[in-house]
């Protein structure tokens, strides 16, 4: 054994990200994206309170193509953060800490998030709105 | 964050998280179940007192949880000279948003937005 074989501190350029690490980082990033989305919710409600003209003006911005895509992204991010948040609450209750369980629950979170995102688009008028209707 | 208050922050973040599971699902369901998102539809939706109360609860819990989460990120990444100011700015912004949100829902629920 040479000293080269000894473990070194994680070096970012060669550090292989673990699946669970990526999910953990995503929880924080999606949380911040939802904070940004809450600004949109408040702006939208204020516009509705101000009357039809203001609502139409804000609605025009929300219905523009880039914002449509961002809002669809916000919906996906919402589901991810919700399911991964439940995963965190289960950990807080003291369950699922070992590595295999953490990997498995992480994969379940991704699966549920994709299914819920697909279902909310497919089973509601959201997909029509997203494709450009009204 | 200093040790003082950390336990309470941790507990409060879990309380808001647990409240947001049903409230968040309600919000997405109610929003997407509207026949359309015209001004008239949204005003009619929030004119129902229970719907307005749920919207207020969802908005407040979401902003509370957001303030808690942003604070953790600020504590982790914003270094000392600016730390206190950024933290205060986030608190004030979240508080202001909560007030504006409540005012907007109040106006709509009482027919002011129609």
gemmi code that builds the backbone of each chain (N, CA, C; Angstrom):
import gemmi

chains = {
    "A": [
        ("UNK", (0.846, -1.207, 0.000), (0.000, 0.000, 0.000), (0.880, 1.255, 0.000)),
        ("UNK", (0.728, 2.056, -1.016), (1.400, 3.348, -0.976), (0.477, 4.356, -0.325)),
        ("UNK", (1.025, 5.485, 0.046), (0.195, 6.506, 0.687), (-0.834, 7.064, -0.302)),
        ("UNK", (-0.589, 6.841, -1.639), (-1.551, 7.341, -2.638), (-2.910, 6.670, -2.528)),
        ("UNK", (-2.943, 5.471, -2.022), (-4.197, 4.729, -1.964), (-5.072, 5.167, -0.792)),
        ("UNK", (-4.530, 6.031, 0.044), (-5.311, 6.440, 1.205), (-6.421, 7.403, 0.793)),
        ("UNK", (-7.548, 7.352, 1.484), (-8.643, 8.260, 1.103), (-8.260, 9.722, 1.329)),
        ("UNK", (-8.681, 10.561, 0.416), (-8.454, 12.001, 0.550), (-9.787, 12.679, 0.825)),
        ("UNK", (-9.744, 13.913, 1.212), (-10.983, 14.669, 1.374), (-11.665, 14.747, 0.008)),
        ("UNK", (-12.969, 14.810, -0.001), (-13.655, 14.918, -1.290), (-13.107, 16.107, -2.082)),
        ("UNK", (-12.710, 15.832, -3.312), (-12.218, 16.897, -4.183), (-13.281, 17.104, -5.249)),
        ("UNK", (-13.802, 18.329, -5.338), (-15.019, 18.545, -6.114), (-14.885, 18.099, -7.576)),
        ("UNK", (-13.652, 18.240, -8.162), (-13.542, 17.914, -9.583), (-13.570, 16.414, -9.851)),
        ("UNK", (-13.237, 15.611, -8.853), (-13.212, 14.164, -9.077), (-14.209, 13.445, -8.166)),
        ("UNK", (-15.002, 14.207, -7.417), (-15.906, 13.613, -6.444), (-17.118, 13.055, -7.158)),
        ("UNK", (-17.352, 11.755, -7.013), (-18.525, 11.171, -7.661), (-19.737, 11.399, -6.770)),
        ("UNK", (-20.708, 12.145, -7.306), (-21.894, 12.456, -6.520), (-22.730, 11.203, -6.314)),
        ("UNK", (-23.126, 10.959, -5.086), (-24.018, 9.836, -4.822), (-25.455, 10.256, -5.133)),
        ("UNK", (-26.273, 9.285, -5.513), (-27.696, 9.517, -5.805), (-28.370, 10.284, -4.666)),
        ("UNK", (-28.119, 9.809, -3.438), (-28.780, 10.436, -2.283), (-28.305, 11.872, -2.063)),
        ("UNK", (-27.040, 12.151, -2.421), (-26.515, 13.513, -2.275), (-27.223, 14.463, -3.238)),
        ("UNK", (-27.418, 13.970, -4.480), (-28.098, 14.794, -5.488), (-29.522, 15.111, -5.029)),
        ("UNK", (-30.217, 14.089, -4.507), (-31.595, 14.308, -4.036), (-31.625, 15.331, -2.903)),
        ("UNK", (-30.636, 15.249, -2.009), (-30.586, 16.172, -0.878), (-30.388, 17.610, -1.364)),
        ("UNK", (-29.460, 17.780, -2.336), (-29.248, 19.118, -2.893), (-30.493, 19.628, -3.598)),
        ("UNK", (-31.177, 18.688, -4.311), (-32.401, 19.071, -5.033), (-33.482, 19.580, -4.089)),
        ("UNK", (-33.517, 19.025, -2.865), (-34.564, 19.454, -1.925), (-34.409, 20.943, -1.614)),
        ("UNK", (-33.169, 21.352, -1.419), (-32.898, 22.756, -1.114), (-33.173, 23.647, -2.337)),
        ("UNK", (-32.697, 23.197, -3.500), (-32.884, 24.006, -4.717), (-34.372, 24.139, -5.037)),
        ("UNK", (-35.128, 23.011, -4.950), (-36.554, 23.089, -5.250), (-37.271, 23.955, -4.218)),
        ("UNK", (-36.798, 23.937, -2.971), (-37.394, 24.795, -1.943), (-37.242, 26.262, -2.310)),
        ("UNK", (-36.045, 26.640, -2.766), (-35.822, 28.040, -3.157), (-36.657, 28.399, -4.386)),
        ("UNK", (-36.810, 27.435, -5.311), (-37.655, 27.703, -6.490), (-39.112, 27.902, -6.064)),
        ("UNK", (-39.549, 27.164, -5.043), (-40.930, 27.331, -4.561), (-41.077, 28.675, -3.839)),
        ("UNK", (-40.022, 29.148, -3.177), (-40.062, 30.493, -2.591), (-40.302, 31.523, -3.699)),
        ("UNK", (-39.575, 31.364, -4.813), (-39.778, 32.271, -5.955), (-41.205, 32.143, -6.482)),
        ("UNK", (-41.729, 30.909, -6.526), (-43.091, 30.699, -7.014), (-44.126, 31.366, -6.111)),
        ("UNK", (-43.825, 31.453, -4.811), (-44.784, 32.080, -3.900), (-44.939, 33.570, -4.237)),
        ("UNK", (-43.891, 34.188, -4.790), (-44.020, 35.577, -5.242), (-45.036, 35.668, -6.379)),
        ("UNK", (-45.019, 34.675, -7.267), (-45.974, 34.650, -8.384), (-47.396, 34.507, -7.844)),
        ("UNK", (-47.567, 33.624, -6.840), (-48.901, 33.423, -6.258), (-49.435, 34.734, -5.666)),
        ("UNK", (-48.579, 35.430, -4.906), (-49.021, 36.688, -4.283), (-49.356, 37.722, -5.369)),
        ("UNK", (-48.490, 37.831, -6.383), (-48.734, 38.802, -7.465), (-50.051, 38.496, -8.172)),
        ("UNK", (-50.325, 37.211, -8.393), (-51.537, 36.786, -9.090), (-52.781, 37.138, -8.265)),
        ("UNK", (-52.732, 36.881, -6.950), (-53.879, 37.190, -6.087), (-54.088, 38.708, -5.970)),
        ("UNK", (-52.980, 39.453, -5.884), (-53.106, 40.917, -5.831), (-53.757, 41.428, -7.117)),
        ("UNK", (-53.333, 40.876, -8.253), (-53.921, 41.289, -9.540), (-55.413, 40.989, -9.564)),
        ("UNK", (-55.803, 39.804, -9.044), (-57.233, 39.449, -9.012), (-57.996, 40.404, -8.109)),
        ("UNK", (-57.377, 40.825, -7.004), (-58.041, 41.734, -6.070), (-58.184, 43.126, -6.674)),
        ("UNK", (-57.252, 43.500, -7.550), (-57.276, 44.860, -8.133), (-58.326, 44.998, -9.224)),
        ("UNK", (-58.786, 43.870, -9.785), (-59.843, 43.961, -10.783), (-59.465, 43.328, -12.104)),
        ("UNK", (-60.448, 43.232, -13.013), (-60.250, 42.498, -14.272), (-59.095, 43.019, -15.138)),
        ("UNK", (-58.891, 44.352, -15.163), (-57.841, 44.880, -16.046), (-56.458, 44.450, -15.565)),
        ("UNK", (-56.211, 44.640, -14.252), (-54.915, 44.228, -13.705), (-54.726, 42.728, -13.869)),
        ("UNK", (-55.829, 41.984, -13.647), (-55.750, 40.529, -13.748), (-55.377, 40.116, -15.171)),
        ("UNK", (-55.982, 40.802, -16.156), (-55.677, 40.479, -17.547), (-54.216, 40.795, -17.861)),
        ("UNK", (-53.696, 41.906, -17.304), (-52.301, 42.289, -17.565), (-51.342, 41.243, -16.997)),
        ("UNK", (-51.558, 40.856, -15.724), (-50.690, 39.853, -15.099), (-50.889, 38.495, -15.787)),
        ("UNK", (-52.159, 38.189, -16.121), (-52.447, 36.928, -16.805), (-51.726, 36.828, -18.142)),
        ("UNK", (-51.589, 37.958, -18.836), (-50.868, 37.967, -20.101), (-49.408, 37.574, -19.916)),
        ("UNK", (-48.801, 38.079, -18.844), (-47.403, 37.714, -18.553), (-47.322, 36.229, -18.190)),
        ("UNK", (-48.260, 35.775, -17.332), (-48.224, 34.378, -16.881), (-48.454, 33.414, -18.039)),
        ("UNK", (-49.212, 33.861, -19.077), (-49.534, 32.975, -20.177), (-48.503, 33.060, -21.297)),
        ("UNK", (-47.471, 33.899, -21.150), (-46.430, 33.951, -22.178), (-45.643, 32.645, -22.134)),
        ("UNK", (-45.058, 32.274, -23.277), (-44.449, 30.948, -23.385), (-43.368, 30.658, -22.356)),
        ("UNK", (-42.403, 31.583, -22.166), (-41.367, 31.255, -21.172), (-41.958, 31.030, -19.774)),
        ("UNK", (-42.962, 31.846, -19.400), (-43.534, 31.731, -18.054), (-44.383, 30.463, -17.944)),
        ("UNK", (-45.087, 30.088, -19.036), (-45.823, 28.823, -19.038), (-44.911, 27.661, -18.692)),
        ("UNK", (-43.736, 27.646, -19.332), (-42.785, 26.549, -19.103), (-42.272, 26.603, -17.660)),
        ("UNK", (-42.013, 27.831, -17.155), (-41.559, 27.968, -15.765), (-42.630, 27.475, -14.787)),
        ("UNK", (-43.902, 27.779, -15.079), (-44.975, 27.358, -14.179), (-45.147, 25.845, -14.191)),
        ("UNK", (-44.988, 25.235, -15.383), (-45.025, 23.767, -15.445), (-43.873, 23.211, -14.618)),
        ("UNK", (-42.707, 23.855, -14.712), (-41.557, 23.452, -13.903), (-41.857, 23.601, -12.416)),
        ("UNK", (-42.549, 24.680, -12.052), (-42.894, 24.904, -10.644), (-43.798, 23.785, -10.138)),
        ("UNK", (-44.696, 23.290, -11.012), (-45.580, 22.189, -10.614), (-44.767, 20.914, -10.363)),
        ("UNK", (-43.813, 20.630, -11.247), (-42.954, 19.453, -11.073), (-42.146, 19.580, -9.778)),
        ("UNK", (-41.597, 20.761, -9.557), (-40.776, 21.034, -8.378), (-41.615, 20.909, -7.101)),
        ("UNK", (-42.870, 21.365, -7.176), (-43.791, 21.248, -6.041), (-43.937, 19.788, -5.632)),
        ("UNK", (-44.179, 18.916, -6.604), (-44.390, 17.499, -6.271), (-43.120, 16.878, -5.718)),
        ("UNK", (-41.967, 17.201, -6.313), (-40.714, 16.652, -5.800), (-40.502, 17.066, -4.338)),
        ("UNK", (-40.666, 18.371, -4.072), (-40.396, 18.884, -2.726), (-41.392, 18.298, -1.720)),
        ("UNK", (-42.639, 18.111, -2.141), (-43.651, 17.542, -1.255), (-43.304, 16.098, -0.879)),
        ("UNK", (-43.003, 15.267, -1.895), (-42.712, 13.861, -1.592), (-41.386, 13.717, -0.838)),
        ("UNK", (-40.379, 14.508, -1.244), (-39.113, 14.399, -0.522), (-39.245, 14.976, 0.889)),
        ("UNK", (-40.146, 15.938, 1.062), (-40.413, 16.481, 2.396), (-41.019, 15.420, 3.296)),
        ("UNK", (-41.938, 14.598, 2.731), (-42.506, 13.492, 3.503), (-41.398, 12.517, 3.894)),
        ("UNK", (-40.450, 12.285, 2.956), (-39.301, 11.409, 3.239), (-38.494, 11.959, 4.419)),
        ("UNK", (-38.307, 13.281, 4.423), (-37.600, 13.899, 5.548), (-38.359, 13.726, 6.859)),
        ("UNK", (-39.690, 13.873, 6.816), (-40.487, 13.730, 8.037), (-40.408, 12.303, 8.566)),
        ("UNK", (-40.357, 11.320, 7.638), (-40.219, 9.924, 8.068), (-38.854, 9.738, 8.742)),
        ("UNK", (-37.803, 10.326, 8.173), (-36.486, 10.259, 8.820), (-36.534, 10.882, 10.210)),
        ("UNK", (-37.223, 12.058, 10.295), (-37.300, 12.750, 11.581), (-37.999, 11.887, 12.624)),
        ("UNK", (-38.913, 11.023, 12.160), (-39.606, 10.128, 13.081), (-38.731, 8.925, 13.436)),
        ("UNK", (-37.552, 8.825, 12.799), (-36.597, 7.797, 13.188), (-36.543, 6.560, 12.305)),
        ("UNK", (-37.152, 6.623, 11.108), (-37.181, 5.449, 10.237), (-36.391, 5.666, 8.949)),
        ("UNK", (-35.895, 4.572, 8.385), (-35.341, 4.586, 7.025), (-33.966, 5.181, 6.880)),
        ("UNK", (-33.138, 5.084, 7.903), (-31.831, 5.739, 7.855), (-30.758, 4.968, 7.099)),
        ("UNK", (-30.865, 3.617, 7.022), (-29.724, 2.908, 6.426), (-29.665, 3.180, 4.923)),
        ("UNK", (-28.473, 2.972, 4.353), (-28.200, 3.443, 3.001), (-29.147, 2.831, 1.964)),
        ("UNK", (-29.424, 1.527, 2.114), (-30.314, 0.884, 1.134), (-31.714, 1.491, 1.192)),
        ("UNK", (-32.209, 1.701, 2.423), (-33.548, 2.283, 2.580), (-33.565, 3.703, 2.031)),
        ("UNK", (-32.483, 4.464, 2.261), (-32.433, 5.852, 1.785), (-32.434, 5.892, 0.262)),
        ("UNK", (-31.708, 4.953, -0.376), (-31.703, 4.896, -1.841), (-33.080, 4.524, -2.366)),
        ("UNK", (-33.678, 3.532, -1.701), (-34.978, 3.056, -2.178), (-36.035, 4.152, -2.011)),
        ("UNK", (-36.063, 4.820, -0.849), (-37.069, 5.867, -0.650), (-36.812, 7.032, -1.612)),
        ("UNK", (-35.534, 7.286, -1.939), (-35.225, 8.346, -2.908), (-35.778, 8.028, -4.280)),
        ("UNK", (-35.618, 6.761, -4.704), (-36.150, 6.352, -5.995), (-37.673, 6.451, -5.999)),
        ("UNK", (-38.311, 6.083, -4.860), (-39.773, 6.186, -4.754), (-40.239, 7.638, -4.870)),
        ("UNK", (-39.483, 8.550, -4.240), (-39.824, 9.977, -4.302), (-39.827, 10.446, -5.753)),
        ("UNK", (-38.777, 10.063, -6.508), (-38.705, 10.466, -7.917), (-39.874, 9.889, -8.705)),
        ("UNK", (-40.178, 8.602, -8.444), (-41.275, 7.952, -9.159), (-42.608, 8.646, -8.860)),
        ("UNK", (-42.883, 8.889, -7.563), (-44.138, 9.544, -7.172), (-44.222, 10.947, -7.763)),
        ("UNK", (-43.098, 11.661, -7.761), (-43.109, 13.030, -8.275), (-43.448, 13.034, -9.766)),
        ("UNK", (-42.832, 12.092, -10.519), (-43.101, 12.028, -11.960), (-44.559, 11.643, -12.203)),
        ("UNK", (-45.064, 10.645, -11.456), (-46.451, 10.205, -11.625), (-47.430, 11.324, -11.270)),
        ("UNK", (-47.175, 12.020, -10.131), (-48.088, 13.082, -9.705), (-48.061, 14.235, -10.699)),
        ("UNK", (-46.876, 14.557, -11.213), (-46.756, 15.618, -12.209), (-47.538, 15.241, -13.465)),
        ("UNK", (-47.343, 14.016, -13.928), (-48.070, 13.550, -15.114), (-49.572, 13.557, -14.877)),
        ("UNK", (-49.991, 13.100, -13.691), (-51.421, 13.019, -13.391), (-52.046, 14.408, -13.300)),
        ("UNK", (-51.371, 15.352, -12.651), (-51.963, 16.686, -12.528), (-52.068, 17.350, -13.900)),
        ("UNK", (-51.136, 17.040, -14.803), (-51.248, 17.614, -16.146), (-52.351, 16.914, -16.935)),
        ("UNK", (-52.379, 15.582, -16.872), (-53.270, 14.817, -17.741), (-54.722, 14.849, -17.260)),
        ("UNK", (-54.941, 14.888, -15.954), (-56.309, 14.746, -15.430), (-56.991, 16.086, -15.169)),
        ("UNK", (-56.327, 17.191, -15.446), (-56.921, 18.503, -15.215), (-56.807, 19.318, -16.504)),
        ("UNK", (-57.434, 20.503, -16.548), (-57.285, 21.335, -17.761), (-55.870, 21.904, -17.924)),
        ("UNK", (-54.942, 21.550, -17.002), (-53.619, 22.180, -17.030), (-52.886, 21.936, -18.341)),
        ("UNK", (-53.010, 20.714, -18.893), (-52.253, 20.423, -20.111), (-52.743, 21.259, -21.278)),
        ("UNK", (-54.069, 21.538, -21.290), (-54.591, 22.377, -22.384), (-54.069, 23.794, -22.256)),
        ("UNK", (-54.056, 24.266, -20.980), (-53.535, 25.611, -20.739), (-52.066, 25.679, -21.142)),
        ("UNK", (-51.332, 24.631, -20.787), (-49.905, 24.603, -21.077), (-49.645, 24.604, -22.579)),
        ("UNK", (-50.549, 23.957, -23.339), (-50.356, 23.889, -24.783), (-50.882, 25.124, -25.494)),
        ("UNK", (-51.422, 26.091, -24.720), (-51.746, 27.355, -25.359), (-53.215, 27.728, -25.405)),
        ("UNK", (-54.114, 26.857, -24.903), (-55.528, 27.219, -24.890), (-55.800, 28.199, -23.738)),
        ("UNK", (-56.675, 29.119, -23.962), (-57.112, 30.154, -23.002), (-56.018, 30.578, -22.060)),
    ],
    "B": [
        ("UNK", (-27.059, 30.135, 12.778), (-27.947, 30.468, 13.890), (-27.265, 30.104, 15.193)),
        ("UNK", (-27.531, 30.847, 16.222), (-27.003, 30.506, 17.535), (-27.777, 29.308, 18.068)),
        ("UNK", (-27.223, 28.651, 19.079), (-27.890, 27.491, 19.634), (-29.264, 27.837, 20.162)),
        ("UNK", (-29.370, 29.030, 20.703), (-30.640, 29.451, 21.271), (-31.690, 29.605, 20.167)),
        ("UNK", (-32.818, 28.914, 20.316), (-33.888, 29.030, 19.325), (-33.813, 28.006, 18.221)),
        ("UNK", (-32.697, 27.250, 18.150), (-32.546, 26.288, 17.057), (-33.556, 25.150, 17.158)),
        ("UNK", (-33.805, 24.688, 18.386), (-34.755, 23.589, 18.561), (-36.152, 24.010, 18.119)),
        ("UNK", (-36.490, 25.254, 18.518), (-37.809, 25.751, 18.145), (-37.926, 25.915, 16.626)),
        ("UNK", (-36.839, 26.407, 15.992), (-36.843, 26.541, 14.528), (-37.052, 25.184, 13.882)),
        ("UNK", (-36.317, 24.178, 14.379), (-36.412, 22.832, 13.832), (-37.851, 22.316, 13.954)),
        ("UNK", (-38.435, 22.503, 15.157), (-39.790, 22.004, 15.394), (-40.802, 22.747, 14.523)),
        ("UNK", (-40.679, 24.089, 14.471), (-41.624, 24.868, 13.670), (-41.548, 24.520, 12.186)),
        ("UNK", (-40.324, 24.228, 11.697), (-40.187, 23.873, 10.283), (-40.921, 22.561, 9.996)),
        ("UNK", (-40.904, 21.629, 10.959), (-41.653, 20.362, 10.784), (-43.155, 20.597, 10.867)),
        ("UNK", (-43.587, 21.500, 11.738), (-45.028, 21.786, 11.851), (-45.547, 22.377, 10.545)),
        ("UNK", (-44.831, 23.379, 10.010), (-45.287, 23.989, 8.758), (-45.231, 22.964, 7.628)),
        ("UNK", (-44.220, 22.080, 7.638), (-44.116, 21.056, 6.593), (-45.322, 20.124, 6.636)),
        ("UNK", (-45.687, 19.675, 7.847), (-46.819, 18.749, 7.968), (-48.120, 19.415, 7.551)),
        ("UNK", (-48.271, 20.699, 7.895), (-49.490, 21.403, 7.494), (-49.549, 21.555, 5.978)),
        ("UNK", (-48.367, 21.723, 5.341), (-48.345, 21.983, 3.902), (-48.622, 20.748, 3.057)),
        ("UNK", (-48.501, 19.554, 3.634), (-48.805, 18.362, 2.825), (-50.273, 18.398, 2.385)),
        ("UNK", (-51.242, 18.453, 3.317), (-52.640, 18.542, 2.842), (-52.963, 19.882, 2.176)),
        ("UNK", (-52.447, 20.985, 2.735), (-52.794, 22.299, 2.165), (-52.229, 22.459, 0.741)),
        ("UNK", (-51.022, 21.960, 0.520), (-50.406, 22.058, -0.809), (-51.188, 21.245, -1.831)),
        ("UNK", (-51.576, 20.014, -1.419), (-52.339, 19.170, -2.336), (-53.693, 19.827, -2.620)),
        ("UNK", (-54.329, 20.394, -1.573), (-55.593, 21.096, -1.792), (-55.396, 22.228, -2.811)),
        ("UNK", (-54.339, 23.030, -2.638), (-54.132, 24.190, -3.498), (-53.994, 23.771, -4.970)),
        ("UNK", (-53.121, 22.794, -5.225), (-52.908, 22.374, -6.617), (-54.205, 21.781, -7.181)),
        ("UNK", (-54.879, 20.954, -6.363), (-56.134, 20.358, -6.836), (-57.168, 21.442, -7.146)),
        ("UNK", (-57.378, 22.377, -6.195), (-58.413, 23.399, -6.364), (-58.088, 24.314, -7.548)),
        ("UNK", (-56.817, 24.668, -7.671), (-56.412, 25.560, -8.764), (-56.664, 24.909, -10.121)),
        ("UNK", (-56.256, 23.628, -10.240), (-56.339, 22.969, -11.537), (-57.743, 22.448, -11.821)),
        ("UNK", (-58.605, 22.372, -10.796), (-59.963, 21.884, -11.008), (-60.901, 23.007, -11.448)),
        ("UNK", (-60.423, 24.262, -11.433), (-61.282, 25.354, -11.891), (-61.568, 25.169, -13.387)),
        ("UNK", (-62.798, 25.486, -13.812), (-63.125, 25.316, -15.237), (-62.196, 26.150, -16.127)),
        ("UNK", (-61.871, 27.344, -15.679), (-60.861, 28.145, -16.351), (-60.309, 29.104, -15.310)),
        ("UNK", (-59.296, 29.853, -15.679), (-58.681, 30.753, -14.701), (-58.965, 32.208, -15.084)),
        ("UNK", (-60.180, 32.447, -15.604), (-60.586, 33.821, -15.883), (-60.782, 34.567, -14.564)),
        ("UNK", (-60.828, 35.900, -14.636), (-61.011, 36.704, -13.425), (-62.305, 36.327, -12.716)),
        ("UNK", (-63.380, 36.163, -13.510), (-64.686, 35.838, -12.920), (-64.630, 34.502, -12.169)),
        ("UNK", (-63.969, 33.502, -12.763), (-63.893, 32.181, -12.125), (-63.112, 32.242, -10.823)),
        ("UNK", (-61.989, 32.957, -10.844), (-61.144, 33.014, -9.650), (-61.860, 33.757, -8.519)),
        ("UNK", (-62.554, 34.850, -8.875), (-63.290, 35.615, -7.864), (-64.435, 34.769, -7.293)),
        ("UNK", (-65.133, 34.031, -8.185), (-66.237, 33.175, -7.726), (-65.711, 32.063, -6.809)),
        ("UNK", (-64.566, 31.523, -7.158), (-63.941, 30.455, -6.353), (-63.645, 30.969, -4.938)),
        ("UNK", (-62.965, 32.114, -4.849), (-62.533, 32.603, -3.534), (-63.627, 33.371, -2.797)),
        ("UNK", (-64.789, 33.513, -3.436), (-65.921, 34.118, -2.736), (-66.537, 33.127, -1.752)),
        ("UNK", (-66.252, 31.820, -1.946), (-66.681, 30.835, -0.950), (-65.803, 30.994, 0.287)),
        ("UNK", (-66.425, 31.256, 1.457), (-65.609, 31.534, 2.655), (-64.583, 30.457, 2.977)),
        ("UNK", (-64.974, 29.179, 2.860), (-64.042, 28.099, 3.196), (-62.851, 28.075, 2.260)),
        ("UNK", (-63.145, 28.367, 0.972), (-62.060, 28.362, -0.002), (-61.085, 29.505, 0.285)),
        ("UNK", (-61.640, 30.673, 0.669), (-60.781, 31.818, 0.997), (-59.940, 31.505, 2.226)),
        ("UNK", (-60.547, 30.858, 3.225), (-59.806, 30.511, 4.448), (-58.694, 29.512, 4.131)),
        ("UNK", (-59.032, 28.503, 3.300), (-58.005, 27.519, 2.926), (-56.865, 28.186, 2.162)),
        ("UNK", (-57.216, 29.108, 1.255), (-56.178, 29.799, 0.486), (-55.278, 30.615, 1.413)),
        ("UNK", (-55.905, 31.278, 2.397), (-55.123, 32.064, 3.352), (-54.200, 31.152, 4.174)),
        ("UNK", (-54.758, 30.028, 4.649), (-53.943, 29.082, 5.424), (-52.783, 28.543, 4.598)),
        ("UNK", (-53.099, 28.170, 3.338), (-52.042, 27.647, 2.477), (-50.960, 28.710, 2.258)),
        ("UNK", (-51.386, 29.935, 1.906), (-50.423, 31.009, 1.631), (-49.561, 31.326, 2.842)),
        ("UNK", (-50.191, 31.413, 3.998), (-49.428, 31.739, 5.217), (-48.464, 30.615, 5.588)),
        ("UNK", (-48.939, 29.361, 5.532), (-48.046, 28.240, 5.855), (-46.893, 28.172, 4.865)),
        ("UNK", (-47.201, 28.390, 3.570), (-46.149, 28.327, 2.553), (-45.108, 29.421, 2.807)),
        ("UNK", (-45.562, 30.638, 3.141), (-44.614, 31.740, 3.379), (-43.834, 31.515, 4.681)),
        ("UNK", (-44.489, 30.956, 5.686), (-43.816, 30.657, 6.953), (-42.715, 29.622, 6.715)),
        ("UNK", (-43.088, 28.536, 6.001), (-42.141, 27.469, 5.696), (-41.005, 27.999, 4.814)),
        ("UNK", (-41.351, 28.876, 3.881), (-40.349, 29.488, 3.007), (-39.367, 30.319, 3.823)),
        ("UNK", (-39.877, 31.115, 4.764), (-39.006, 31.935, 5.607), (-38.055, 31.049, 6.407)),
        ("UNK", (-38.581, 29.920, 6.923), (-37.747, 28.994, 7.691), (-36.654, 28.378, 6.815)),
        ("UNK", (-37.043, 27.989, 5.590), (-36.076, 27.361, 4.691), (-35.013, 28.340, 4.226)),
        ("UNK", (-35.436, 29.554, 3.847), (-34.477, 30.568, 3.389), (-33.504, 30.895, 4.523)),
        ("UNK", (-34.010, 30.939, 5.747), (-33.129, 31.239, 6.883), (-32.012, 30.201, 7.026)),
        ("UNK", (-32.359, 28.929, 6.810), (-31.339, 27.874, 6.896), (-30.273, 28.084, 5.811)),
        ("UNK", (-30.740, 28.419, 4.589), (-29.802, 28.643, 3.485), (-28.922, 29.858, 3.786)),
        ("UNK", (-29.518, 30.929, 4.309), (-28.749, 32.132, 4.664), (-27.726, 31.796, 5.751)),
        ("UNK", (-28.151, 31.046, 6.765), (-27.231, 30.665, 7.842), (-26.053, 29.854, 7.293)),
        ("UNK", (-26.324, 29.023, 6.252), (-25.267, 28.166, 5.713), (-24.303, 28.908, 4.794)),
        ("UNK", (-24.805, 29.872, 4.016), (-23.992, 30.404, 2.921), (-23.629, 31.874, 3.032)),
        ("UNK", (-24.349, 32.665, 3.831), (-24.043, 34.095, 3.867), (-23.091, 34.365, 5.035)),
        ("UNK", (-21.883, 34.860, 4.741), (-20.895, 35.062, 5.800), (-21.231, 36.244, 6.709)),
        ("UNK", (-20.430, 36.395, 7.746), (-20.799, 37.229, 8.878), (-21.118, 38.714, 8.623)),
        ("UNK", (-20.305, 39.459, 7.884), (-20.682, 40.894, 7.846), (-22.108, 41.125, 7.359)),
        ("UNK", (-22.542, 40.381, 6.308), (-23.872, 40.618, 5.735), (-24.945, 39.734, 6.365)),
        ("UNK", (-24.519, 38.715, 7.124), (-25.462, 37.667, 7.547), (-26.717, 38.210, 8.224)),
        ("UNK", (-26.525, 39.068, 9.232), (-27.667, 39.560, 10.002), (-28.616, 40.368, 9.118)),
        ("UNK", (-28.030, 41.179, 8.205), (-28.877, 42.022, 7.361), (-29.694, 41.200, 6.367)),
        ("UNK", (-29.040, 40.201, 5.740), (-29.748, 39.364, 4.760), (-30.871, 38.595, 5.454)),
        ("UNK", (-30.564, 38.107, 6.655), (-31.553, 37.351, 7.413), (-32.762, 38.222, 7.753)),
        ("UNK", (-32.489, 39.449, 8.180), (-33.576, 40.375, 8.511), (-34.378, 40.726, 7.259)),
        ("UNK", (-33.674, 40.944, 6.147), (-34.353, 41.289, 4.889), (-35.317, 40.178, 4.490)),
        ("UNK", (-34.879, 38.915, 4.618), (-35.741, 37.787, 4.268), (-36.980, 37.743, 5.168)),
        ("UNK", (-36.759, 37.971, 6.454), (-37.902, 37.956, 7.401), (-38.909, 39.036, 7.054)),
        ("UNK", (-38.387, 40.260, 6.791), (-39.278, 41.387, 6.485), (-40.037, 41.136, 5.187)),
        ("UNK", (-39.318, 40.607, 4.182), (-39.969, 40.346, 2.890), (-41.079, 39.308, 3.058)),
        ("UNK", (-40.786, 38.235, 3.797), (-41.803, 37.203, 3.993), (-42.999, 37.752, 4.784)),
        ("UNK", (-42.709, 38.575, 5.805), (-43.794, 39.164, 6.582), (-44.666, 40.077, 5.737)),
        ("UNK", (-44.014, 40.895, 4.902), (-44.762, 41.810, 4.032), (-45.619, 41.024, 3.046)),
        ("UNK", (-45.044, 39.945, 2.485), (-45.801, 39.124, 1.536), (-47.024, 38.503, 2.205)),
        ("UNK", (-46.866, 38.077, 3.467), (-47.993, 37.466, 4.184), (-49.122, 38.485, 4.383)),
        ("UNK", (-48.762, 39.737, 4.677), (-49.775, 40.778, 4.855), (-50.475, 41.096, 3.540)),
        ("UNK", (-49.675, 41.241, 2.463), (-50.248, 41.562, 1.145), (-51.169, 40.439, 0.683)),
        ("UNK", (-50.724, 39.198, 0.906), (-51.531, 38.037, 0.528), (-52.884, 38.058, 1.246)),
        ("UNK", (-52.847, 38.318, 2.562), (-54.091, 38.330, 3.341), (-55.012, 39.450, 2.860)),
        ("UNK", (-54.440, 40.630, 2.572), (-55.256, 41.744, 2.089), (-55.909, 41.390, 0.762)),
        ("UNK", (-55.126, 40.780, -0.155), (-55.660, 40.439, -1.480), (-56.799, 39.433, -1.354)),
        ("UNK", (-56.596, 38.382, -0.530), (-57.648, 37.372, -0.360), (-58.877, 38.013, 0.290)),
        ("UNK", (-58.653, 38.900, 1.266), (-59.771, 39.579, 1.914), (-60.601, 40.390, 0.922)),
        ("UNK", (-59.910, 41.120, 0.049), (-60.614, 41.938, -0.951), (-61.432, 41.053, -1.888)),
        ("UNK", (-60.805, 39.954, -2.364), (-61.508, 39.080, -3.313), (-62.707, 38.411, -2.627)),
        ("UNK", (-62.488, 37.910, -1.399), (-63.538, 37.146, -0.708), (-64.750, 38.012, -0.378)),
        ("UNK", (-64.532, 39.314, -0.213), (-65.649, 40.197, 0.113), (-66.204, 40.893, -1.125)),
        ("UNK", (-65.789, 40.391, -2.299), (-66.375, 40.910, -3.536), (-65.724, 42.174, -4.056)),
        ("UNK", (-64.635, 42.619, -3.410), (-63.982, 43.853, -3.831), (-63.276, 43.766, -5.163)),
        ("UNK", (-62.880, 42.537, -5.537), (-62.134, 42.399, -6.784), (-63.009, 42.240, -8.002)),
        ("UNK", (-64.322, 42.088, -7.792), (-65.214, 41.806, -8.914), (-65.461, 43.059, -9.751)),
    ],
}
model = gemmi.Model(1)
for chain_id, residues in chains.items():
    chain = gemmi.Chain(chain_id)
    for i, (resn, *xyz) in enumerate(residues, 1):
        res = gemmi.Residue()
        res.name, res.seqid = resn, gemmi.SeqId(i, " ")
        for name, pos in zip(("N", "CA", "C"), xyz):
            atom = gemmi.Atom()
            atom.name, atom.element = name, gemmi.Element(name[0])
            atom.pos, atom.b_iso = gemmi.Position(*pos), 0.0
            res.add_atom(atom)
        chain.add_residue(res)
    model.add_chain(chain)
structure = gemmi.Structure()
structure.add_model(model)
structure.setup_entities()
